[in-house]
Amino acid sequence: MKSKYACDMRGMLSFHMLWLLARKSMHGEEIAQEIGKRRGGKPAAGTIYPALKDLKNKNLIKGQKKGKIIIYSLTPEGRKTVKYALEYFCRCFGDIFKNR
């Protein structure tokens, strides 16, 4: 169940997915669970899988089928992209967290 305090982070989903995959390879449900822990509500499969497809089409991630599941990981281009995105995010929002 989505928390009433869940943050609507439209536009951040791809960034969040890339960041998670930079930490370790995961399957789609695992990605959804990790995002859910952090934002207060797990995104639906209808949100996660189209986003994964888009990242795959952009050559930022790749999928390897293991049985019935697909394990996603970053491509070299995906690693460059997440590094740049993290630097950009910190430049834009880093000062928000300094005095917490």
MMTF fields as JSON, N, C-alpha, C and O atoms, coordinates in Angstrom:
{
  "mmtfVersion": "1.0.0",
  "mmtfProducer": "UNKNOWN",
  "numBonds": 399,
  "numAtoms": 400,
  "numGroups": 100,
  "numChains": 1,
  "numModels": 1,
  "chainsPerModel": [1],
  "groupsPerChain": [100],
  "chainIdList": ["A"],
  "bondAtomList": [4, 2, 8, 6, 12, 10, 16, 14, 20, 18, 24, 22, 28, 26, 32, 30, 36, 34, 40, 38, 44, 42, 48, 46, 52, 50, 56, 54, 60, 58, 64, 62, 68, 66, 72, 70, 76, 74, 80, 78, 84, 82, 88, 86, 92, 90, 96, 94, 100, 98, 104, 102, 108, 106, 112, 110, 116, 114, 120, 118, 124, 122, 128, 126, 132, 130, 136, 134, 140, 138, 144, 142, 148, 146, 152, 150, 156, 154, 160, 158, 164, 162, 168, 166, 172, 170, 176, 174, 180, 178, 184, 182, 188, 186, 192, 190, 196, 194, 200, 198, 204, 202, 208, 206, 212, 210, 216, 214, 220, 218, 224, 222, 228, 226, 232, 230, 236, 234, 240, 238, 244, 242, 248, 246, 252, 250, 256, 254, 260, 258, 264, 262, 268, 266, 272, 270, 276, 274, 280, 278, 284, 282, 288, 286, 292, 290, 296, 294, 300, 298, 304, 302, 308, 306, 312, 310, 316, 314, 320, 318, 324, 322, 328, 326, 332, 330, 336, 334, 340, 338, 344, 342, 348, 346, 352, 350, 356, 354, 360, 358, 364, 362, 368, 366, 372, 370, 376, 374, 380, 378, 384, 382, 388, 386, 392, 390, 396, 394],
  "bondOrderList": [1, 1, 1, 1, 1, 1, 1, 1, 1, 1, 1, 1, 1, 1, 1, 1, 1, 1, 1, 1, 1, 1, 1, 1, 1, 1, 1, 1, 1, 1, 1, 1, 1, 1, 1, 1, 1, 1, 1, 1, 1, 1, 1, 1, 1, 1, 1, 1, 1, 1, 1, 1, 1, 1, 1, 1, 1, 1, 1, 1, 1, 1, 1, 1, 1, 1, 1, 1, 1, 1, 1, 1, 1, 1, 1, 1, 1, 1, 1, 1, 1, 1, 1, 1, 1, 1, 1, 1, 1, 1, 1, 1, 1, 1, 1, 1, 1, 1, 1],
  "groupList": [{"groupName": "MET", "atomNameList": ["N", "CA", "C", "O"], "elementList": ["N", "C", "C", "O"], "formalChargeList": [0, 0, 0, 0], "bondAtomList": [1, 0, 2, 1, 3, 2], "bondOrderList": [1, 1, 2], "singleLetterCode": "M", "chemCompType": "L-PEPTIDE LINKING"}, {"groupName": "LYS", "atomNameList": ["N", "CA", "C", "O"], "elementList": ["N", "C", "C", "O"], "formalChargeList": [0, 0, 0, 0], "bondAtomList": [1, 0, 2, 1, 3, 2], "bondOrderList": [1, 1, 2], "singleLetterCode": "K", "chemCompType": "L-PEPTIDE LINKING"}, {"groupName": "SER", "atomNameList": ["N", "CA", "C", "O"], "elementList": ["N", "C", "C", "O"], "formalChargeList": [0, 0, 0, 0], "bondAtomList": [1, 0, 2, 1, 3, 2], "bondOrderList": [1, 1, 2], "singleLetterCode": "S", "chemCompType": "L-PEPTIDE LINKING"}, {"groupName": "TYR", "atomNameList": ["N", "CA", "C", "O"], "elementList": ["N", "C", "C", "O"], "formalChargeList": [0, 0, 0, 0], "bondAtomList": [1, 0, 2, 1, 3, 2], "bondOrderList": [1, 1, 2], "singleLetterCode": "Y", "chemCompType": "L-PEPTIDE LINKING"}, {"groupName": "ALA", "atomNameList": ["N", "CA", "C", "O"], "elementList": ["N", "C", "C", "O"], "formalChargeList": [0, 0, 0, 0], "bondAtomList": [1, 0, 2, 1, 3, 2], "bondOrderList": [1, 1, 2], "singleLetterCode": "A", "chemCompType": "L-PEPTIDE LINKING"}, {"groupName": "CYS", "atomNameList": ["N", "CA", "C", "O"], "elementList": ["N", "C", "C", "O"], "formalChargeList": [0, 0, 0, 0], "bondAtomList": [1, 0, 2, 1, 3, 2], "bondOrderList": [1, 1, 2], "singleLetterCode": "C", "chemCompType": "L-PEPTIDE LINKING"}, {"groupName": "ASP", "atomNameList": ["N", "CA", "C", "O"], "elementList": ["N", "C", "C", "O"], "formalChargeList": [0, 0, 0, 0], "bondAtomList": [1, 0, 2, 1, 3, 2], "bondOrderList": [1, 1, 2], "singleLetterCode": "D", "chemCompType": "L-PEPTIDE LINKING"}, {"groupName": "ARG", "atomNameList": ["N", "CA", "C", "O"], "elementList": ["N", "C", "C", "O"], "formalChargeList": [0, 0, 0, 0], "bondAtomList": [1, 0, 2, 1, 3, 2], "bondOrderList": [1, 1, 2], "singleLetterCode": "R", "chemCompType": "L-PEPTIDE LINKING"}, {"groupName": "GLY", "atomNameList": ["N", "CA", "C", "O"], "elementList": ["N", "C", "C", "O"], "formalChargeList": [0, 0, 0, 0], "bondAtomList": [1, 0, 2, 1, 3, 2], "bondOrderList": [1, 1, 2], "singleLetterCode": "G", "chemCompType": "PEPTIDE LINKING"}, {"groupName": "LEU", "atomNameList": ["N", "CA", "C", "O"], "elementList": ["N", "C", "C", "O"], "formalChargeList": [0, 0, 0, 0], "bondAtomList": [1, 0, 2, 1, 3, 2], "bondOrderList": [1, 1, 2], "singleLetterCode": "L", "chemCompType": "L-PEPTIDE LINKING"}, {"groupName": "PHE", "atomNameList": ["N", "CA", "C", "O"], "elementList": ["N", "C", "C", "O"], "formalChargeList": [0, 0, 0, 0], "bondAtomList": [1, 0, 2, 1, 3, 2], "bondOrderList": [1, 1, 2], "singleLetterCode": "F", "chemCompType": "L-PEPTIDE LINKING"}, {"groupName": "HIS", "atomNameList": ["N", "CA", "C", "O"], "elementList": ["N", "C", "C", "O"], "formalChargeList": [0, 0, 0, 0], "bondAtomList": [1, 0, 2, 1, 3, 2], "bondOrderList": [1, 1, 2], "singleLetterCode": "H", "chemCompType": "L-PEPTIDE LINKING"}, {"groupName": "TRP", "atomNameList": ["N", "CA", "C", "O"], "elementList": ["N", "C", "C", "O"], "formalChargeList": [0, 0, 0, 0], "bondAtomList": [1, 0, 2, 1, 3, 2], "bondOrderList": [1, 1, 2], "singleLetterCode": "W", "chemCompType": "L-PEPTIDE LINKING"}, {"groupName": "GLU", "atomNameList": ["N", "CA", "C", "O"], "elementList": ["N", "C", "C", "O"], "formalChargeList": [0, 0, 0, 0], "bondAtomList": [1, 0, 2, 1, 3, 2], "bondOrderList": [1, 1, 2], "singleLetterCode": "E", "chemCompType": "L-PEPTIDE LINKING"}, {"groupName": "ILE", "atomNameList": ["N", "CA", "C", "O"], "elementList": ["N", "C", "C", "O"], "formalChargeList": [0, 0, 0, 0], "bondAtomList": [1, 0, 2, 1, 3, 2], "bondOrderList": [1, 1, 2], "singleLetterCode": "I", "chemCompType": "L-PEPTIDE LINKING"}, {"groupName": "GLN", "atomNameList": ["N", "CA", "C", "O"], "elementList": ["N", "C", "C", "O"], "formalChargeList": [0, 0, 0, 0], "bondAtomList": [1, 0, 2, 1, 3, 2], "bondOrderList": [1, 1, 2], "singleLetterCode": "Q", "chemCompType": "L-PEPTIDE LINKING"}, {"groupName": "PRO", "atomNameList": ["N", "CA", "C", "O"], "elementList": ["N", "C", "C", "O"], "formalChargeList": [0, 0, 0, 0], "bondAtomList": [1, 0, 2, 1, 3, 2], "bondOrderList": [1, 1, 2], "singleLetterCode": "P", "chemCompType": "L-PEPTIDE LINKING"}, {"groupName": "THR", "atomNameList": ["N", "CA", "C", "O"], "elementList": ["N", "C", "C", "O"], "formalChargeList": [0, 0, 0, 0], "bondAtomList": [1, 0, 2, 1, 3, 2], "bondOrderList": [1, 1, 2], "singleLetterCode": "T", "chemCompType": "L-PEPTIDE LINKING"}, {"groupName": "ASN", "atomNameList": ["N", "CA", "C", "O"], "elementList": ["N", "C", "C", "O"], "formalChargeList": [0, 0, 0, 0], "bondAtomList": [1, 0, 2, 1, 3, 2], "bondOrderList": [1, 1, 2], "singleLetterCode": "N", "chemCompType": "L-PEPTIDE LINKING"}, {"groupName": "VAL", "atomNameList": ["N", "CA", "C", "O"], "elementList": ["N", "C", "C", "O"], "formalChargeList": [0, 0, 0, 0], "bondAtomList": [1, 0, 2, 1, 3, 2], "bondOrderList": [1, 1, 2], "singleLetterCode": "V", "chemCompType": "L-PEPTIDE LINKING"}],
  "groupTypeList": [0, 1, 2, 1, 3, 4, 5, 6, 0, 7, 8, 0, 9, 2, 10, 11, 0, 9, 12, 9, 9, 4, 7, 1, 2, 0, 11, 8, 13, 13, 14, 4, 15, 13, 14, 8, 1, 7, 7, 8, 8, 1, 16, 4, 4, 8, 17, 14, 3, 16, 4, 9, 1, 6, 9, 1, 18, 1, 18, 9, 14, 1, 8, 15, 1, 1, 8, 1, 14, 14, 14, 3, 2, 9, 17, 16, 13, 8, 7, 1, 17, 19, 1, 3, 4, 9, 13, 3, 10, 5, 7, 5, 10, 8, 6, 14, 10, 1, 18, 7],
  "groupIdList": [1, 2, 3, 4, 5, 6, 7, 8, 9, 10, 11, 12, 13, 14, 15, 16, 17, 18, 19, 20, 21, 22, 23, 24, 25, 26, 27, 28, 29, 30, 31, 32, 33, 34, 35, 36, 37, 38, 39, 40, 41, 42, 43, 44, 45, 46, 47, 48, 49, 50, 51, 52, 53, 54, 55, 56, 57, 58, 59, 60, 61, 62, 63, 64, 65, 66, 67, 68, 69, 70, 71, 72, 73, 74, 75, 76, 77, 78, 79, 80, 81, 82, 83, 84, 85, 86, 87, 88, 89, 90, 91, 92, 93, 94, 95, 96, 97, 98, 99, 100],
  "secStructList": [7, 7, 7, 6, 6, 7, 7, 7, 7, 6, 6, 7, 2, 2, 2, 2, 2, 2, 2, 2, 2, 2, 2, 7, 7, 3, 3, 2, 2, 2, 2, 2, 2, 2, 2, 2, 2, 2, 2, 1, 1, 7, 7, 7, 2, 2, 2, 2, 2, 2, 2, 2, 2, 2, 2, 2, 2, 6, 6, 1, 3, 3, 3, 3, 3, 3, 6, 6, 3, 3, 3, 3, 3, 3, 7, 2, 2, 2, 2, 2, 2, 2, 2, 2, 2, 2, 2, 2, 2, 2, 2, 2, 2, 4, 4, 4, 6, 6, 6, 7],
  "xCoordList": [0.844, 0.0, 0.884, 1.861, 0.534, 1.308, 1.058, -0.086, 2.131, 2.044, 1.493, 1.746, 0.74, 0.245, 1.391, 1.219, 2.553, 3.732, 4.655, 5.722, 4.254, 5.083, 5.311, 4.405, 6.506, 6.883, 6.64, 7.098, 5.93, 5.692, 6.935, 7.158, 7.728, 9.021, 9.013, 9.965, 7.958, 7.917, 9.154, 9.575, 9.717, 10.933, 12.197, 13.283, 12.076, 13.239, 13.359, 14.358, 12.369, 12.357, 13.568, 14.231, 13.867, 15.004, 16.308, 17.148, 16.481, 17.672, 17.784, 18.859, 16.695, 16.692, 17.021, 17.779, 16.454, 16.723, 18.192, 18.816, 18.746, 20.161, 21.047, 22.026, 20.709, 21.485, 21.464, 22.501, 20.29, 20.197, 21.022, 21.727, 20.937, 21.673, 23.176, 23.957, 23.594, 25.023, 25.549, 26.736, 24.674, 25.056, 25.122, 26.03, 24.138, 24.14, 23.113, 22.161, 23.305, 22.339, 21.087, 21.174, 19.925, 18.652, 17.622, 17.755, 16.584, 15.432, 14.386, 14.488, 13.393, 12.41, 11.678, 11.502, 11.247, 10.526, 11.431, 10.992, 12.683, 13.644, 13.854, 13.949, 13.926, 14.055, 12.834, 12.971, 11.646, 10.408, 10.39, 9.985, 10.828, 10.852, 11.823, 11.504, 12.997, 13.991, 13.489, 13.664, 12.875, 12.314, 11.201, 11.103, 10.367, 9.283, 9.767, 9.142, 10.872, 11.442, 11.841, 11.698, 12.332, 12.874, 11.823, 11.96, 10.798, 9.845, 8.496, 7.63, 8.301, 7.079, 5.969, 4.874, 6.191, 5.192, 5.851, 6.57, 5.606, 6.233, 5.562, 4.337, 6.339, 5.747, 5.198, 5.723, 4.159, 3.506, 4.376, 5.241, 4.131, 4.834, 4.636, 5.544, 3.462, 3.164, 3.954, 3.948, 4.628, 5.526, 6.971, 7.721, 7.352, 8.74, 9.169, 10.207, 8.37, 8.824, 8.895, 9.817, 7.978, 8.179, 9.44, 10.132, 9.73, 10.941, 12.191, 13.163, 12.172, 13.3, 13.48, 14.603, 12.367, 12.432, 13.045, 13.868, 12.646, 13.185, 14.69, 15.443, 15.132, 16.559, 17.334, 18.465, 16.715, 17.353, 17.451, 18.484, 16.392, 16.399, 17.439, 17.948, 17.748, 18.763, 20.172, 21.137, 20.279, 21.553, 22.204, 23.43, 21.381, 21.904, 21.921, 22.707, 21.051, 21.026, 20.928, 20.575, 21.248, 21.064, 20.393, 20.484, 19.725, 19.046, 19.553, 19.787, 19.72, 20.127, 19.088, 18.83, 18.5, 17.442, 18.041, 18.973, 17.492, 17.873, 16.587, 15.892, 16.282, 15.013, 13.877, 13.835, 12.949, 11.785, 11.995, 11.131, 13.125, 13.345, 14.468, 15.29, 14.479, 15.542, 16.306, 15.726, 17.612, 18.481, 19.038, 19.658, 18.808, 19.244, 20.548, 20.762, 21.405, 22.66, 22.983, 22.427, 23.885, 24.271, 25.213, 26.03, 25.09, 26.062, 27.176, 27.024, 28.281, 29.299, 28.722, 29.079, 27.84, 27.185, 26.297, 26.216, 25.637, 24.811, 25.644, 25.218, 26.831, 27.737, 28.166, 28.198, 28.49, 28.863, 27.688, 27.852, 26.503, 25.304, 24.976, 24.674, 25.027, 24.692, 25.747, 25.407, 26.998, 28.053, 27.765, 27.822, 27.457, 27.137, 25.876, 25.838, 24.851, 23.586, 23.79, 23.199, 24.619, 24.891, 25.625, 25.309, 26.601, 27.319, 26.362, 26.42, 25.495, 24.523, 23.551, 23.266, 23.045, 22.112, 22.765, 22.155, 23.998, 24.697, 24.937, 24.828, 25.26, 25.464, 24.166, 24.179, 23.061, 21.766, 21.162, 20.582, 21.296, 20.556, 21.422, 20.895, 22.726, 23.609, 23.493, 23.548, 23.333, 23.259, 21.998, 21.953, 20.995, 19.761, 20.055, 19.418, 21.014, 21.282, 22.39, 22.62, 23.075, 24.219, 23.854, 24.586, 22.76, 22.401, 21.258, 20.533, 21.086, 19.995, 20.294, 19.485],
  "yCoordList": [-1.187, 0.0, 1.243, 1.328, 2.175, 3.404, 4.306, 4.547, 4.792, 5.692, 7.045, 7.484, 7.706, 9.04, 10.041, 11.151, 9.652, 10.516, 10.171, 10.768, 9.216, 8.819, 10.02, 10.811, 10.125, 11.246, 10.875, 9.83, 11.713, 11.496, 11.982, 13.184, 11.036, 11.359, 11.137, 10.583, 11.561, 11.425, 12.068, 13.148, 11.405, 11.904, 11.402, 11.517, 10.85, 10.336, 8.818, 8.252, 8.157, 6.695, 6.125, 5.231, 6.613, 6.084, 6.308, 5.41, 7.492, 7.79, 6.825, 6.284, 6.614, 5.73, 4.295, 3.61, 3.844, 2.489, 2.335, 1.33, 3.31, 3.248, 3.24, 2.497, 4.057, 4.112, 2.762, 2.288, 2.143, 0.82, -0.21, -1.014, -0.19, -1.163, -0.899, -1.806, 0.304, 0.583, -0.113, -0.428, -0.349, -1.012, -2.521, -3.172, -3.085, -4.531, -4.86, -4.107, -5.978, -6.45, -6.936, -7.501, -6.717, -7.076, -7.451, -7.113, -8.16, -8.413, -7.335, -6.591, -7.257, -6.179, -6.048, -4.938, -7.166, -7.121, -6.613, -5.866, -7.017, -6.553, -5.039, -4.346, -4.541, -3.092, -2.377, -1.37, -2.899, -2.292, -2.282, -1.291, -3.381, -3.451, -2.431, -1.761, -2.317, -1.356, 0.081, 0.889, 0.387, 1.73, 1.956, 3.032, 0.949, 1.048, 1.337, 2.114, 0.723, 0.961, 2.422, 2.993, 3.007, 4.356, 5.448, 6.529, 5.193, 6.276, 6.093, 6.961, 4.979, 4.794, 4.087, 3.952, 3.637, 2.891, 2.21, 2.844, 0.919, 0.155, 0.478, 0.406, 0.835, 1.097, -0.187, -1.275, -0.053, -1.198, -1.751, -1.059, -2.998, -3.634, -2.829, -2.747, -2.239, -1.428, -0.131, 0.563, 0.196, 1.345, 0.892, 1.484, -0.158, -0.641, -1.194, -0.802, -2.108, -2.805, -1.915, -2.088, -0.982, -0.048, 0.815, 1.125, 1.197, 1.987, 1.155, 1.661, -0.121, -1.005, -1.164, -1.147, -1.319, -1.455, -0.205, -0.302, 0.961, 2.219, 2.315, 2.714, 1.954, 1.988, 0.991, 1.254, -0.147, -1.159, -0.651, -0.825, -0.027, 0.53, 1.642, 1.867, 2.33, 3.394, 2.842, 3.601, 1.518, 0.827, 1.21, 1.234, 1.509, 1.841, 0.629, 0.57, -0.342, -1.586, -2.755, -2.593, -3.928, -5.167, -6.166, -6.058, -7.129, -8.154, -9.529, -9.827, -10.368, -11.744, -12.653, -12.582, -13.503, -14.389, -15.523, -16.199, -15.718, -16.827, -17.515, -17.055, -18.613, -19.278, -18.406, -18.015, -18.1, -17.285, -15.797, -14.989, -15.429, -14.009, -13.441, -14.175, -12.128, -11.423, -10.589, -9.787, -10.797, -10.028, -8.859, -9.05, -7.65, -6.44, -5.927, -6.007, -5.403, -4.793, -3.631, -3.519, -2.779, -1.623, -2.03, -2.937, -1.359, -1.467, -0.453, 0.367, -0.495, 0.55, 1.964, 2.889, 2.122, 3.425, 3.787, 4.954, 2.799, 3.021, 3.471, 4.334, 2.889, 3.291, 4.753, 5.507, 5.145, 6.542, 7.466, 8.533, 7.037, 7.857, 8.048, 9.165, 6.984, 7.11, 7.954, 8.706, 7.848, 8.683, 10.161, 10.99, 10.48, 11.859, 12.331, 13.448, 11.484, 11.855, 12.115, 13.045, 11.307, 11.515, 12.837, 13.576, 13.128, 14.401, 15.579, 16.566, 15.466, 16.521, 16.689, 17.81, 15.568, 15.599, 16.28, 17.141, 15.897, 16.493, 17.983, 18.766, 18.372, 19.789, 20.574, 21.686, 19.987, 20.683, 20.664, 21.656, 19.532, 19.351, 19.094, 18.991, 18.987, 18.627, 19.528, 19.047, 20.819, 21.747, 21.559, 22.001, 20.927, 20.658, 19.756, 19.883, 18.848, 17.834, 18.222, 17.501, 19.321, 19.7, 19.971, 19.554, 20.646, 21.057, 20.255, 20.757, 19.047, 18.21, 17.729, 17.015],
  "zCoordList": [0.0, 0.0, 0.0, 0.744, -0.821, -0.94, 0.265, 0.65, 0.844, 1.978, 1.535, 0.413, 2.415, 2.075, 2.0, 1.497, 2.497, 2.444, 1.275, 1.132, 0.443, -0.701, -1.611, -1.875, -2.062, -2.925, -4.382, -4.844, -5.095, -6.521, -7.258, -7.406, -7.711, -8.308, -9.813, -10.361, -10.481, -11.937, -12.536, -12.12, -13.498, -14.116, -13.448, -14.017, -12.255, -11.53, -11.626, -11.182, -12.192, -12.202, -12.929, -12.403, -14.109, -14.87, -14.122, -14.052, -13.567, -12.778, -11.602, -11.34, -10.905, -9.743, -10.15, -9.463, -11.26, -11.738, -12.12, -11.779, -12.817, -13.187, -11.947, -11.885, -10.971, -9.731, -9.023, -8.558, -8.937, -8.305, -9.061, -8.45, -10.385, -11.188, -11.171, -11.46, -10.844, -10.678, -9.427, -9.338, -8.474, -7.228, -7.397, -6.88, -8.136, -8.4, -9.465, -9.675, -10.132, -11.13, -10.409, -9.318, -11.016, -10.38, -11.425, -12.601, -10.976, -11.837, -11.569, -10.594, -12.428, -12.373, -11.052, -10.55, -10.481, -9.203, -8.087, -7.213, -8.123, -7.118, -7.224, -6.211, -8.441, -8.66, -8.081, -7.385, -8.369, -7.858, -6.332, -5.724, -5.709, -4.243, -3.654, -2.672, -4.248, -3.752, -3.877, -2.965, -4.995, -5.175, -4.158, -3.569, -3.955, -2.985, -1.576, -0.854, -1.176, 0.159, 0.329, 1.41, -0.727, -0.636, -0.812, -0.238, -1.578, -1.853, -1.184, -1.299, -0.487, 0.272, -0.466, 0.082, -1.66, -2.422, -3.603, -4.374, -3.743, -4.821, -6.144, -6.241, -7.176, -8.489, -9.101, -8.86, -9.878, -10.519, -11.643, -12.18, -11.982, -13.102, -14.383, -15.211, -14.55, -15.729, -15.781, -16.798, -14.698, -14.658, -14.846, -15.623, -14.132, -14.129, -15.483, -16.015, -16.044, -17.252, -18.499, -19.296, -18.704, -19.827, -19.641, -20.611, -18.395, -18.133, -18.408, -18.97, -18.014, -18.312, -19.818, -20.322, -20.529, -21.99, -22.615, -23.525, -22.13, -22.647, -22.391, -23.279, -21.188, -20.869, -21.726, -22.136, -21.989, -22.843, -24.281, -24.929, -24.782, -26.141, -26.304, -27.402, -25.216, -25.239, -25.004, -24.913, -24.907, -24.682, -23.351, -23.24, -22.344, -21.025, -20.109, -19.163, -20.391, -19.629, -20.598, -21.766, -20.083, -20.847, -19.921, -18.698, -20.511, -19.734, -20.108, -21.279, -19.088, -19.323, -18.687, -17.486, -19.507, -19.037, -18.214, -18.649, -17.021, -16.148, -15.72, -14.814, -16.379, -16.116, -16.601, -17.767, -15.694, -16.061, -15.824, -16.163, -15.251, -14.953, -15.815, -16.363, -15.918, -16.638, -15.612, -14.88, -15.578, -14.693, -15.504, -16.55, -15.003, -15.692, -15.084, -13.874, -15.942, -15.506, -16.443, -17.536, -15.994, -16.799, -17.924, -17.769, -19.039, -20.125, -19.825, -18.92, -20.559, -20.372, -20.567, -19.837, -21.545, -21.759, -20.569, -20.188, -19.988, -18.806, -17.617, -16.85, -17.458, -16.368, -16.532, -15.559, -17.751, -18.015, -17.716, -17.124, -18.134, -17.955, -16.488, -16.069, -15.695, -14.277, -13.558, -12.644, -13.946, -13.349, -13.624, -12.715, -14.872, -15.23, -14.496, -13.979, -14.454, -13.807, -12.316, -11.766, -11.656, -10.23, -10.001, -9.069, -10.852, -10.738, -10.933, -10.199, -11.916, -12.203, -11.031, -10.61, -10.508, -9.383, -8.179, -7.544, -7.867, -6.727, -6.931, -5.988, -8.151, -8.461, -8.255, -7.728, -8.673, -8.59, -7.195, -6.753, -6.495, -5.246, -4.024, -2.916, -4.19, -3.083, -1.877, -0.745, -2.086, -0.957, -0.122, 1.026, -0.663, 0.091, 1.282, 2.328, 1.133, 2.148, 3.12, 4.091, 2.898, 3.723, 5.176, 6.073, 5.431, 6.794, 7.386, 8.246, 6.953, 7.485, 8.852, 9.446]
}
